[in-house]
Amino acid sequence: MKYAAQIIDDMVVQVIVTPTLAWVRDNLGGEWVECKIDGSIRGFYPGPGYSYDRVNDLFVPPPAPPEDP
């Protein structure tokens, strides 16, 4: 099984488990990028709210919320 992140406007909107990347692209359409739960490719295992940096082929986590003073 593989993990695939759906990308819309350079943002991850969902991550699913799929038998193959080809299957998810053929059956669900849209843009999907492979990811690994251990973060061994593309820097991180993404979740909704992560962005996808196409130039560096990396998932970028959302900014941390500001700390209370």
HELIX and SHEET records of a PDB file:
HELIX    1   1 LEU A   21  LEU A   28  1                                   8    
SHEET    1   A 3 MET A  11  THR A  18  0                                        
SHEET    2   A 3 LYS A   2  ILE A   8 -1                                        
SHEET    3   A 3 GLU A  31  CYS A  35 -1                                        
SHEET    1   B 2 SER A  51  ASP A  53  0                                        
SHEET    2   B 2 LEU A  58  VAL A  60 -1                                        
END                                                                             
